[in-house]
Amino acid sequence: MPRKPVLIASTLLMLTCGLPLAVQANTPSLSLNGFGTLGVVRSSEDQADFVSSMLMPRGAGHTSDWSAEVDSRLGLQLTASLTPRLSSVVQVVTEQQYDGRFRPAIEWANVNFDVTPDLSLRVGRVILPVFMNSEYRKVGYATPWVRPPLEVYRTIPVSSIDGVDISYRYHLANATNTLRATYGQSDSSFPYTDATLSRATAEASAREGLTFSNVVEQGNLSVFAAYSHYRLSIEDFNPLFDVFRMFGPEGDAIADRYNIDDKSFEVISLGARYDPGNWFVMGEWAQTSSRTFLADSRGWYISGGYRLGAFTPYLTYANQRIHSKTSIPGLSQPGSEALDAMLNSLLQGQPQQKSVSVGVRWDFSSNMAIKAQFDHMNHEGGSRGYLVNSQPGFEPGGSVNL
């Protein structure tokens, strides 16, 4: 029987301290900053695990009644101001990794040079600015929710890239426009269930990644847009499509259409936020497309809240839909039934869901907040949504309460 819905309680702690090496503005200095989230979550689905990222192998539900692994993380950031125009930053974040272990990973590590007050160049591991909240998507204190809406933010789990970032800011009447271009590559590991229903790990490689983002700010209004394109490869799935190629031209056509071997992957995202102080409303829309078994999807959310002193109740509605085929007839030749079933399982496994979230944030102390949130998620089209580690008794296409 499904468990009764309960609230997510998330305690967020922000620690900030400065370690100046000198008091004069033109001399080098160091500063150390930190952020952290302690969160626990319970799911009504006990035959699978709810996770906040596809890079996580386990979470709340089947593995643990209450899980502190889904949302908890700790971050430290060291910033070195070398000259008035040259600085460097290293940010390390400890959270659940693809193998289920908590260990630190380098989120940012770059050198920044201000060519002019409005033009800057960064080299190293930099932000991947594909979403409106990309820069602080892992800093729970900086957002109103327990976690950013997954219908948008889970579509691109990678938050940084190794390469070059150029940012230019200019003013238009009373508005400020910031244009950013990022080029580079990234590698990531993620867990999945292989053909034998055993847990395995795959390696994803993104190359020639080019992202353009633009933010326009005027008063209480901020408008965001981004376009990202890169070449994606996941070689761990090549053996499946190599078997398809053994069936001749028909198999070649299926393999060429659905494999992930140096394939083009595109993301378009739009967002807006209006925050006059006492209340806020924001929303984002994102579309992904590729000629692979990874579905072409569209996700969006709208969220708003009202500040009553230290308390901020909020409401969010989100939706993610697949806009490509979730099944194919497969090969016409005999003996291919099991192979066709494996590919259709991959196609049907892409998340489709809509959710309603209601929560409240309590800023009970300086730089500290407690959040409680309830989520109701409906999985559509036989999808398992954002659940992983499904068990033999799991039935996709239902609803889940967090």
N, C-alpha and C positions, 0 to 999 in steps of 0.2 A: 504494500500500500504506500502511496506517496506520503512523504512527511508533511506536516503542517508548515505553511510558510512562516518564516521568521525574518527579523530584520538583520541586515548587515550592519555591524558597528565597526567603524574605522577611526582609529586615533592617529592623528597626524602631528608630527613634531618637526618644527623648523628651528635649527640652531644656526646662528650666524656669529662669526667672530672675525676680527681683523688682527693680522700680525704684521704691523708696519715695520719695515727695515729702516726707514728714515722719515722724517717729518716734512722734508722739503718736497714740493710737487714734482720737481724735475729729477729726483733721485729714485732708484729702483725700490720697489716695495712688493710684499707678498700679502695675500689675503686668503684665508681659509673659510669656506662656507659649507654648511651641511644641511641635508633635508632627510626626512624619514617618514615612513608610514608603517603603522602596526594595524593590520586589518584582519578581521575574521569574517568568514562567510559560510552559510549553510544553504544547501540546495534541497528542493523537494524530490529531486530525481536521484534514487539510490542505485541505479543500474548504469550510471555514467558519471563522469566528473565535469564540473563546470570550471573553466579556466578563462583568464582574461587575455591570453595571448596564445596563438597557435604554436609558439615556441616552448610552451609548458607541457609536460607529460601528465601531470596529475593536479587534482584540485579538490573541490568540495563535492560530495555526493557519495560515490562508491568508495573511494579511497579513505576519506575522512568525513565523519558527520559534520564537524566544524573544521575548516581549513584556514590556517594562517599563511599558507603558501601562495595564495592567489594574488593578493594585493600588497603584501608586506615587502618593503625594500628600504635600503639605506644608501644614501649618496653623500659623497664628499667631493668638494671642488676646490682646487688650488689655482689661484690666479696670480700671475707674476706681471707686474707693470714694469717693464724694463726701461722704456723711455716714454715721453709723452705720446709717441706714435706707434710704439711697438709693445705688444703684450703677448702673453701665452697663457693657456688654460688647460688643465687636466681635470676631468671629472670621472670618478669611479663610482659605479653603482653595483650594489650587492642585491641580487634577487634570484628567484628560482630560474635555473638555466634549463636547457633542453634535456639534460640527463637527470633532472629532478633535484640537483644539488644547489645549495645557496653558496655562491662564491662571487667575488668581485670581478667586474669586467669594465674595461675602459669604454666609457660612453663618448667622451670628447677628449681630444688631445691635439691641439692646434696652436699655431702661431698667427697672430693677427697684426696686420700693418695698416694703419690709417694713412692712406695716400693723401687725403684731404679730410676735413671734418665730416664730410658727407660720403666719401668713397673709401671703402675698406676692402682688404684682401686677406683671406684666411687660407692656410694650407695645413693639411693634416686630417684628423678625424673630426668632422664637422656635423652640424645639424642637417638632417634631411627635411627640408621645409615643405613637406607635401600637405600638411594640415594646418589649420589655424592655430592650434595649441601645440605644435610640434616642439617648440623650444622648451616647454615645461610639461610635456605630457606625462612624465614620470614623477613630477613634483606634485604630490597630492594636495598639498596646502594651496597651490596656485589655482586650482579649479574648484568649482562648487560641488562637484559630484564625488562619490567614492572612487569612480574610475571613469575615464572618458567613454562616451557611448561606443560600444563595440561594433555596431552596425556600420560605423565609419572607420574608427581607429584600428580595428582588427584587420581590415583589408590590407594594410601595409604595416606588418609588425616591426619592421626594421626602422629605427629612429635616427640612425647616423650613417655616414658614408665616408670613406677614405678618398680624399681628393682636394679640390680647390673650390672656394666659395668667394664670390664677388658681390658686394652689396653697395647700392647707390641710393642715397636719399635726397629728395628735392621737394620744394614747397610749391604748391599750387593754390594761390589765394590763401584761404584759411586752412587748407588741407596739407597733410604731409604724405608723400608717396615714397615707399621703400621698395625698390626692385632688387631681387636677388637671383643670381644664377649659380648653380652648383653642379659640378661635374666630378664623377669619381666612380668607385666600385665598392661592393660590400659582399661579404660571405657570412652565411648564417647556417646554423644547424637546427633541425626541428624533428620532433618525434612523429611517427606515424605507425599504422598497423599494416604489416605486409600481407602477402597473399596467403600465408600460413596462419594469419590472425595473431601473429607474434609482434611484439613491439620492436621497432627498428628506428634508426636515425638516418635522416637524409641530409645531404649538404646542398644548399642553394647558393648559386653564384650569380651575382648581378654585375654586368660589365657595361661600360660606355653609358653610365647613368647620367642623364642630363635633366635637371629640374629648373624650371623658371617659376618664381613666385612673386606676387605683388600684393602689398598691403597699402590701403588708403585709409588714413585716419583723419577725422575731422570732428572735433569736440568729443561727444560721447559715442560717436559712431565709428566702427572699424569694419572695413570690407576686405576680404581676402580672396585670392584666386591663385591656382597653381596648376602647372602641367609637368608631368614627369614621364620620361621614356628611358628604358634601358633594355639590354639583352639579358635574358634570364635562362639559366641552365640548371637542371636538377638531374644529374647523371644517374642517380639511384633508380630512376624509373625507366632508363634506357633498355634494360633486359626485357621488360614487358613488351615494349614496342618492337624490339628485335624479333620476338616471336611472331608478332603480327606480320612482319616483313617476310616471314617464311611462307606465307600464303599467297605470295605473288603480288601483282599490281593492286589488287583490292586491299590487301594488307598494307602495302606501301602507302596508299592514299590515307588510310586511317592513321598510320604511324606519323605521317607528315603533318596531319591535321592536329593531332592531340599530344604528341610528345613535347617535352620541355628541354630542347637542346638548342641553345643559342637563339631563342625565340624573342620576338618583340613583345614588350609589355608596357602598356600605357596607363597612366592615371590622370584624371582631370578632377579637380576639387574646387569648390566654391564655398565661401562662408561669410557670415556677417554677425556682428555683435553690437548691441546698443545697451549702454549702461550709464544712466544718468545719476546713479548713486544709491537711491532707495530701492531700486528694482533693476532687473536685467532681463534681456531676452537674447538668445543666440541660436544659430543653426548652421549646419554644414551639409553639403551634398558631395558625394564622391562617386566616380565611375571608373571601373577598371575594365580593360579589354586585352585579350591575347588570343592567339590561335593555338591554345593548349587545352588540356583537360581542366585547367583552372578556369572557372566560369567567368564570363563577362557579367559583372554585377553592378548594381547601383544601390547605394546606401545613403540614408540621410537621417537627420534628427532635428528636432526643435526643442529648446529647453528654456524655461523661464523661472524666475524666483523673485521673492520680495524680502527685503531686509527689515527685520523688526528688532532693532537694537543689535544684540549679539547673535540673534537667531535668524537663519535664512532658510525658510521652507522653499522647496523647488519641485518642479514637475518636468519630466522629459518623455517625449514620444519619439521612437526611432523605428526604422524599417530598412531591411535589406532584401533585395530581390535579385534573382538570377535572370539574365536576359540572353542566355544561350541554351542549347539543348542539354537536358539533364539525363538523356538516354539516347542511344542509337540502335538501329536494327542489328548492327554488327556484320560479321562475315557471312556470306551466303554458303560457304563451303562447310561440309559436315566435319564434326570434331572440334569446332571452334567455340562451343557453347560456354565452356569454363572461361576461356579467354575473353569472350564478349562480356560475360558477367563481371569479370574483374574491372574492365574499363567502365562499364556502366555503374559499378559501385563507386569508382572515383568521381564520375560525373554527378551522381546523386548525392555524394558526400559533401558537396559545396553548401555552405550555410545559407538558408533562407529563414528569416524570422522577423517578427515585429515585437516591440516591447514597450511597456509603460513602466516608468520608474518614478517613485515619489520618495522624497527624502527631506532631511533637515540638517543644516550645518549650524554648529554652536561654536563661535569664536570665544571660548571661555577665558583665554589668556593671550598675551602678546605672542604672536607667531605660533600659536597652537590652536587646533580645532578638533572637535569631535563631530563625526558625521554618522547618521543612521539612514539607511536606504533600503527600500523594498522594490524588487523587480518582478514583473510578471512577463514572461517571454512565451510567445506562440511560435512554434516551428511549423513551417509551411512546406507543402510539396514533398512530404516524406523526408524532410531534412532533419538532421540531428542538431542543427544550430551550432552553438559554440561548445558542445559537449565532446569530450574525448574519453578514451579508455572505456568504451561501451562494452557491456557484458552481454552474455547470450540472452538474458531476459529483457534487454532494452528494446523499446519500441519507438522508432523515430516518428516524427511528425506530431508530437504531443505538445504539452505546455509545461513550463517549469517556473517555480517560484523561488526566489532568492530572498 
